[in-house]
Amino acid sequence: MNRRNFMKTSAILGSGSVLMPTYLFGKDYSESYKKITFNETLYNNNSQNIVIFLYGGASELAGNLSNFEDIQSMSENKYSNIEITENGFWKNAGGELMEEMLVSKNMSIVRTINRTINNTRSHGLQQMENLKGANDIEKAGFFREILEILYQNGKLDVSTVIPAITLGESAIYDNGNLIPNALLNPISINSKLENPFDFENDYHLEKVSESFYSLIERNVNQNKSNAYLTKMGGHFFKRNELSAFINDISQKTIPIPFENNVISDSLSSNLKLMLNNKSTKLAFIKHPVGWDDHSNALNQYSNRHNELIVAIDKSIQNLKALENKTINIWVMTEFGRNVNLNDSGGWDHGNQFNLMVFSNNDTLKMGKIIGETEIYGEDGTRLYTRPKENSVSYEPYAIASTIAKLYGIENFEEINGQSAIDTLI
């Protein structure tokens, strides 16, 4: 959208209110977007976030064994070899490192992300809703909306290099009811940060010689009246520029080495890019392994979760070593799981899950365990956790509002109906 036209539409932008033009959004959201307010100071202090999504509905048990005695007595099958840390984490599932990060105020956990709206426990639908940040699968993904609002407030422009990245396709960047904007499209990278702009990756060429680039440049310069050729040449050289940029970052090092596995590679690559490019505001990681643990769950789940926490701990060590205060890591899923251990040694679908946040940030309230749970269920095969009567609890969509607030978007609830998690920010 033309910046000049936007400024004409937004008569009160200078006072901190973002007024979106009606035609930019679907009719159900045009009035809501007019009410969004932008806080410059909050944005300046918190500018980079990584979301790790655990597809399949990850069990909460790694981060919440506070009800274990009740679970053990009521489950149709008994749990074995479960060790519990001081604050109710699963020791073999990364619990000791979680305890350390909790004490050092580099971690907080919300144990009561409790879905009550449209609680279908359907993978596809609830993944989509959580990544859209609302009970509406037709709207834009909430990362895409954050990028749009930053763009409208002049925080992203044509000079911005790679504002968003993704490891795995996700609805979190869907345009939905927003007008597509190529500037805001995420760059897809892999866990090794291999260059997505390298022609050798696309065409399996041994080498693209300098004479090839010279030939393209000469043809563009000699045919400036040809708008199509000029445009294609611009794309070609932009790609070449980004290729050099990624190659340069790939050569950078970080002080604390990571383990050798896919999730560690994914996090270290994201971290390296964000640390060396402040323009990268948002990153999404689709965890490479599914979490739909209906059977044979205990060892697989605990090992997988431990691997994830080890990678996150390495990330936090690097952020502390580099005194970085702006990068935050969020771990979420689509829904939780039943806590009954079924006859196949797994868990069926539930509706409550943990939100885990890791950071070296001063704005977020770190070092907190938020929410208390209890067990309920009519019989042993259907055991669930739920918030205690006087405990705080939040819909999954509140996560989108919380992350948006870190970008200075104070009232994302005007879009999705859910306020930010006040116990975190």
C-alpha positions as CSV (number, residue, x, y, z in Angstrom):
1,M,0.0,0.0,0.0
2,N,1.2,3.5,-0.8
3,R,2.6,5.1,2.4
4,R,1.3,8.5,1.4
5,N,-2.3,7.2,1.1
6,F,-1.9,5.5,4.5
7,M,-0.8,8.7,6.2
8,K,-3.9,10.5,4.7
9,T,-6.1,7.7,6.2
10,S,-4.4,7.8,9.6
11,A,-4.9,11.3,10.9
12,I,-3.8,10.4,14.4
13,L,-0.8,8.2,13.7
14,G,1.6,10.8,15.3
15,S,-0.2,10.4,18.6
16,G,0.5,6.6,18.7
17,S,-2.8,5.2,17.2
18,V,-2.6,3.0,14.1
19,L,-5.6,3.7,11.8
20,M,-5.9,1.0,9.2
21,P,-7.7,1.7,5.9
22,T,-10.9,-0.3,5.5
23,Y,-10.0,-1.9,2.2
24,L,-6.8,-3.4,3.7
25,F,-8.8,-6.0,5.8
26,G,-11.9,-8.0,5.5
27,K,-15.1,-6.4,6.6
28,D,-15.1,-8.2,9.9
29,Y,-11.8,-6.7,10.9
30,S,-11.6,-3.2,9.5
31,E,-13.1,-1.5,12.5
32,S,-10.9,-3.6,14.9
33,Y,-7.7,-2.5,13.2
34,K,-8.6,1.1,13.5
35,K,-8.4,0.7,17.3
36,I,-4.9,-0.7,17.4
37,T,-2.3,1.4,19.3
38,F,1.4,1.4,18.9
39,N,3.9,1.9,21.7
40,E,7.3,3.1,20.3
41,T,9.2,2.5,23.6
42,L,7.9,-1.0,24.0
43,Y,8.8,-1.8,20.4
44,N,12.4,-0.5,20.8
45,N,13.1,-2.7,23.8
46,N,11.7,-6.0,22.3
47,S,12.2,-6.6,18.7
48,Q,12.9,-10.3,17.9
49,N,10.9,-13.5,18.7
50,I,11.2,-17.2,17.7
51,V,8.2,-19.5,18.0
52,I,8.7,-23.2,18.1
53,F,5.5,-25.1,17.4
54,L,5.1,-28.7,18.5
55,Y,2.8,-30.2,15.9
56,G,0.6,-33.1,17.2
57,G,-0.5,-31.7,20.5
58,A,2.4,-32.1,23.0
59,S,1.7,-33.4,26.5
60,E,2.1,-30.9,29.3
61,L,3.8,-33.5,31.6
62,A,7.4,-32.4,30.9
63,G,6.5,-29.0,32.4
64,N,3.8,-30.0,34.8
65,L,3.9,-33.1,37.1
66,S,2.5,-31.1,40.0
67,N,-0.5,-33.5,40.1
68,F,1.5,-36.7,39.7
69,E,0.2,-38.4,42.8
70,D,-3.4,-38.1,41.6
71,I,-2.4,-39.1,38.1
72,Q,-0.6,-42.2,39.3
73,S,-3.5,-43.3,41.5
74,M,-6.2,-42.7,38.9
75,S,-4.5,-43.7,35.7
76,E,-5.6,-47.1,34.2
77,N,-1.9,-47.9,33.8
78,K,0.9,-46.9,36.2
79,Y,3.8,-44.6,35.2
80,S,7.3,-45.9,35.9
81,N,10.7,-44.3,36.2
82,I,9.3,-40.8,36.6
83,E,11.5,-38.5,38.6
84,I,10.1,-35.1,39.5
85,T,12.2,-31.9,40.1
86,E,11.5,-29.4,42.9
87,N,9.1,-27.4,40.8
88,G,7.2,-30.3,39.2
89,F,9.2,-30.7,36.0
90,W,10.0,-34.1,34.5
91,K,13.7,-34.7,35.2
92,N,14.5,-36.9,32.2
93,A,12.6,-34.6,29.9
94,G,14.9,-31.6,30.4
95,G,13.6,-30.9,33.9
96,E,17.0,-30.1,35.5
97,L,17.8,-27.5,32.9
98,M,14.3,-26.0,33.2
99,E,14.9,-25.7,36.9
100,E,18.2,-23.9,36.3
101,M,16.7,-21.5,33.7
102,L,13.8,-20.8,36.1
103,V,16.1,-19.9,38.9
104,S,18.3,-17.7,36.7
105,K,15.1,-16.0,35.4
106,N,15.6,-17.1,31.9
107,M,12.4,-19.1,31.7
108,S,8.8,-18.8,32.6
109,I,6.0,-21.3,32.1
110,V,2.2,-20.9,31.9
111,R,0.7,-24.2,32.9
112,T,-2.9,-23.2,32.2
113,I,-3.2,-22.5,28.5
114,N,-6.7,-23.9,28.6
115,R,-8.8,-24.1,25.4
116,T,-12.5,-23.5,26.0
117,I,-13.4,-21.8,22.7
118,N,-14.1,-24.3,19.9
119,N,-12.6,-27.1,21.8
120,T,-12.8,-29.7,19.1
121,R,-9.4,-31.3,19.8
122,S,-8.9,-31.6,16.0
123,H,-5.3,-31.3,14.9
124,G,-5.7,-29.3,11.7
125,L,-8.3,-26.9,12.9
126,Q,-6.7,-26.1,16.2
127,Q,-3.2,-25.8,14.7
128,M,-4.7,-23.3,12.3
129,E,-6.5,-21.4,14.9
130,N,-3.5,-21.1,17.2
131,L,-1.3,-20.0,14.4
132,K,-3.9,-17.5,13.2
133,G,-4.1,-16.3,16.8
134,A,-7.9,-16.4,16.9
135,N,-11.0,-18.5,16.5
136,D,-11.0,-17.7,12.8
137,I,-9.1,-19.8,10.2
138,E,-9.9,-17.3,7.4
139,K,-8.0,-14.4,9.0
140,A,-4.3,-13.6,8.5
141,G,-1.7,-15.5,10.6
142,F,-0.7,-13.4,13.6
143,F,3.0,-13.1,12.6
144,R,1.7,-11.7,9.3
145,E,-0.5,-9.2,11.2
146,I,2.4,-8.1,13.4
147,L,4.6,-7.5,10.3
148,E,1.8,-5.5,8.7
149,I,1.4,-3.2,11.7
150,L,5.1,-2.7,11.9
151,Y,5.2,-1.9,8.2
152,Q,2.4,0.7,8.6
153,N,4.3,2.3,11.5
154,G,7.5,2.6,9.4
155,K,9.5,-0.1,11.2
156,L,9.8,-2.2,8.0
157,D,10.4,-0.7,4.5
158,V,12.2,-1.5,1.2
159,S,15.6,-1.3,2.9
160,T,14.7,-4.0,5.5
161,V,16.6,-7.3,4.9
162,I,14.8,-10.5,5.7
163,P,12.2,-9.4,8.3
164,A,10.8,-12.9,8.8
165,I,12.1,-16.4,8.4
166,T,10.5,-19.9,8.6
167,L,11.7,-23.4,9.0
168,G,8.6,-25.3,7.8
169,E,5.5,-23.9,6.2
170,S,3.0,-22.4,8.6
171,A,-0.3,-20.6,8.7
172,I,1.3,-18.1,11.1
173,Y,2.4,-16.1,8.0
174,D,-0.8,-16.5,5.9
175,N,-2.0,-13.3,4.2
176,G,-5.6,-14.2,5.0
177,N,-7.6,-11.0,4.6
178,L,-4.5,-8.8,4.1
179,I,-3.3,-7.5,0.8
180,P,-0.1,-9.5,-0.1
181,N,3.1,-7.6,0.4
182,A,6.3,-9.3,-1.0
183,L,8.4,-7.3,1.4
184,L,6.8,-9.1,4.3
185,N,7.0,-12.6,3.0
186,P,9.1,-14.9,5.2
187,I,12.3,-16.4,3.8
188,S,12.3,-20.2,4.0
189,I,15.6,-21.6,5.4
190,N,16.6,-25.0,6.5
191,S,18.2,-26.1,9.8
192,K,21.7,-25.7,8.4
193,L,21.2,-22.1,7.2
194,E,22.1,-23.3,3.7
195,N,21.7,-20.4,1.3
196,P,18.2,-20.3,-0.2
197,F,19.3,-17.7,-2.7
198,D,22.2,-19.6,-4.1
199,F,21.7,-20.5,-7.8
200,E,23.8,-23.6,-7.3
201,N,21.1,-24.9,-4.9
202,D,18.4,-24.4,-7.5
203,Y,20.2,-25.4,-10.7
204,H,23.0,-27.7,-9.5
205,L,25.6,-25.6,-11.3
206,E,29.1,-26.1,-10.2
207,K,29.7,-22.3,-10.5
208,V,27.9,-19.3,-11.7
209,S,30.7,-17.2,-13.1
210,E,31.1,-13.5,-12.8
211,S,30.8,-13.2,-16.6
212,F,27.2,-14.5,-16.2
213,Y,26.3,-11.7,-13.9
214,S,28.1,-9.2,-16.1
215,L,26.0,-10.4,-19.1
216,I,22.8,-9.9,-17.2
217,E,23.8,-6.5,-16.0
218,R,24.9,-5.4,-19.5
219,N,21.6,-6.6,-21.0
220,V,19.6,-4.7,-18.4
221,N,21.6,-1.5,-18.8
222,Q,21.2,-1.6,-22.6
223,N,17.5,-2.2,-22.5
224,K,16.3,0.2,-19.8
225,S,13.2,1.0,-21.8
226,N,12.1,-2.6,-21.4
227,A,10.2,-2.5,-18.1
228,Y,9.8,-6.3,-17.9
229,L,13.6,-6.9,-18.4
230,T,14.4,-4.1,-15.9
231,K,12.1,-5.7,-13.3
232,M,13.5,-9.2,-13.8
233,G,17.0,-7.8,-13.6
234,G,16.2,-6.1,-10.4
235,H,14.9,-9.4,-8.9
236,F,18.1,-11.2,-10.2
237,F,20.5,-8.7,-8.5
238,K,18.4,-8.6,-5.3
239,R,18.7,-12.3,-5.1
240,N,22.4,-12.1,-5.7
241,E,22.7,-9.5,-2.9
242,L,20.7,-11.6,-0.4
243,S,22.8,-14.6,-1.4
244,A,26.0,-12.8,-0.4
245,F,24.3,-11.6,2.8
246,I,23.3,-15.1,3.9
247,N,26.8,-16.5,3.0
248,D,28.4,-13.8,5.2
249,I,26.1,-14.7,8.2
250,S,26.7,-18.4,7.7
251,Q,30.4,-17.8,8.3
252,K,29.7,-16.1,11.7
253,T,30.2,-18.0,14.9
254,I,28.4,-17.9,18.2
255,P,30.3,-18.5,21.5
256,I,28.5,-21.5,22.9
257,P,28.4,-24.6,20.6
258,F,25.2,-26.5,20.1
259,E,24.5,-30.3,20.0
260,N,24.4,-32.1,16.7
261,N,20.7,-32.7,15.9
262,V,18.0,-31.0,13.8
263,I,16.3,-28.9,16.5
264,S,19.7,-27.7,17.7
265,D,20.7,-26.8,14.1
266,S,17.4,-25.0,13.6
267,L,17.8,-22.9,16.7
268,S,21.4,-22.1,16.2
269,S,20.7,-21.0,12.6
270,N,17.9,-18.8,13.7
271,L,19.9,-17.4,16.5
272,K,22.9,-16.7,14.2
273,L,20.7,-14.8,11.7
274,M,18.9,-12.8,14.3
275,L,22.0,-11.8,16.2
276,N,23.7,-10.6,13.0
277,N,20.6,-9.0,11.5
278,K,18.4,-6.9,13.7
279,S,15.9,-6.5,10.8
280,T,14.8,-10.1,11.3
281,K,11.9,-9.6,13.6
282,L,10.1,-13.0,13.6
283,A,11.1,-16.6,13.2
284,F,9.0,-19.7,13.1
285,I,10.3,-23.3,13.6
286,K,8.2,-26.3,12.9
287,H,9.6,-28.9,15.2
288,P,10.9,-31.7,13.0
289,V,9.3,-34.5,14.9
290,G,5.6,-35.0,15.6
291,W,4.1,-35.0,19.2
292,D,1.0,-37.0,18.6
293,D,2.0,-39.5,21.3
294,H,-0.9,-42.0,21.4
295,S,1.4,-44.9,22.0
296,N,4.9,-45.8,23.3
297,A,5.2,-42.3,24.6
298,L,7.2,-42.2,27.8
299,N,10.8,-42.7,26.5
300,Q,10.3,-41.1,23.1
301,Y,8.6,-38.1,24.6
302,S,11.0,-37.5,27.4
303,N,14.1,-37.9,25.1
304,R,12.6,-35.6,22.4
305,H,11.6,-33.0,25.0
306,N,15.0,-33.2,26.7
307,E,16.7,-32.6,23.3
308,L,14.5,-29.5,22.8
309,I,15.3,-28.1,26.2
310,V,19.1,-28.7,25.7
311,A,18.9,-26.7,22.5
312,I,17.0,-23.9,24.1
313,D,19.5,-23.8,27.1
314,K,22.3,-23.4,24.6
315,S,20.4,-20.6,23.0
316,I,20.0,-18.9,26.4
317,Q,23.7,-19.4,27.2
318,N,24.6,-17.6,24.0
319,L,22.2,-14.7,24.6
320,K,23.7,-14.2,28.0
321,A,27.2,-14.4,26.8
322,L,26.4,-11.8,24.1
323,E,24.3,-9.7,26.5
324,N,21.4,-9.9,24.1
325,K,18.1,-8.6,25.6
326,T,15.8,-8.7,22.5
327,I,15.5,-12.3,21.4
328,N,12.8,-14.4,23.0
329,I,11.9,-18.1,22.4
330,W,8.3,-19.3,22.7
331,V,7.3,-23.0,22.7
332,M,3.6,-23.8,22.0
333,T,1.4,-26.5,20.5
334,E,-2.2,-26.9,19.3
335,F,-3.7,-28.6,22.3
336,G,-2.6,-30.8,25.3
337,R,-3.2,-34.4,26.1
338,N,-5.1,-36.6,28.4
339,V,-2.9,-37.5,31.4
340,N,-4.2,-41.1,31.6
341,L,-1.5,-43.6,30.4
342,N,-3.5,-45.8,28.0
343,D,-3.0,-49.5,27.2
344,S,-0.7,-48.5,24.3
345,G,1.6,-46.6,26.7
346,G,0.5,-43.1,25.4
347,W,-2.0,-40.3,25.8
348,D,-5.1,-39.3,24.0
349,H,-6.1,-35.7,23.1
350,G,-6.7,-33.0,25.8
351,N,-7.2,-29.3,25.8
352,Q,-4.7,-27.8,28.2
353,F,-1.0,-27.2,27.4
354,N,2.1,-25.4,28.6
355,L,3.4,-22.2,27.1
356,M,7.1,-22.0,27.8
357,V,9.0,-18.8,27.3
358,F,12.8,-18.4,27.4
359,S,14.6,-15.1,27.3
360,N,17.3,-12.8,28.7
361,N,14.8,-10.0,28.4
362,D,14.0,-7.4,31.1
363,T,10.5,-6.7,29.9
364,L,9.1,-10.1,30.3
365,K,8.4,-11.4,33.8
366,M,10.8,-14.3,33.9
367,G,11.4,-16.9,36.5
368,K,7.7,-17.6,37.0
369,I,5.5,-20.6,37.2
370,I,2.0,-19.4,36.2
371,G,-1.2,-21.3,36.8
372,E,-2.2,-24.2,39.1
373,T,-3.9,-27.3,37.9
374,E,-6.0,-30.2,39.2
375,I,-7.1,-33.5,37.9
376,Y,-10.6,-34.3,36.7
377,G,-12.3,-37.1,34.8
378,E,-15.3,-39.5,35.1
379,D,-13.2,-42.6,34.9
380,G,-9.6,-43.8,34.6
381,T,-9.4,-43.6,30.8
382,R,-10.4,-39.9,30.6
383,L,-8.2,-38.0,33.0
384,Y,-7.4,-34.4,32.3
385,T,-5.8,-31.4,34.0
386,R,-7.7,-28.1,34.3
387,P,-7.0,-24.8,36.1
388,K,-7.8,-24.8,39.8
389,E,-10.9,-22.7,40.7
390,N,-8.9,-19.6,41.7
391,S,-6.0,-20.0,39.2
392,V,-5.4,-17.8,36.3
393,S,-5.9,-19.4,32.8
394,Y,-5.7,-18.2,29.3
395,E,-7.0,-19.2,25.9
396,P,-4.3,-20.1,23.3
397,Y,-5.1,-16.9,21.3
398,A,-3.7,-14.9,24.2
399,I,-0.2,-16.0,23.1
400,A,-0.6,-14.0,19.9
401,S,-1.6,-10.9,21.9
402,T,1.4,-11.3,24.2
403,I,3.9,-11.6,21.4
404,A,2.3,-8.7,19.6
405,K,2.6,-6.5,22.6
406,L,6.4,-7.0,22.6
407,Y,6.4,-5.2,19.3
408,G,4.6,-2.2,20.7
409,I,1.1,-3.4,19.6
410,E,-0.6,-2.8,22.9
411,N,-4.1,-4.0,22.3
412,F,-4.1,-6.9,19.9
413,E,-7.2,-8.1,21.6
414,E,-9.1,-5.6,19.3
415,I,-8.3,-8.2,16.6
416,N,-8.6,-11.5,18.3
417,G,-10.6,-10.8,21.5
418,Q,-7.9,-12.0,23.9
419,S,-5.8,-9.8,26.0
420,A,-2.0,-10.3,26.5
421,I,-1.0,-12.7,29.3
422,D,-0.6,-10.1,32.1
423,T,1.4,-12.4,34.3
424,L,4.1,-12.5,31.6
425,I,4.3,-8.8,30.5
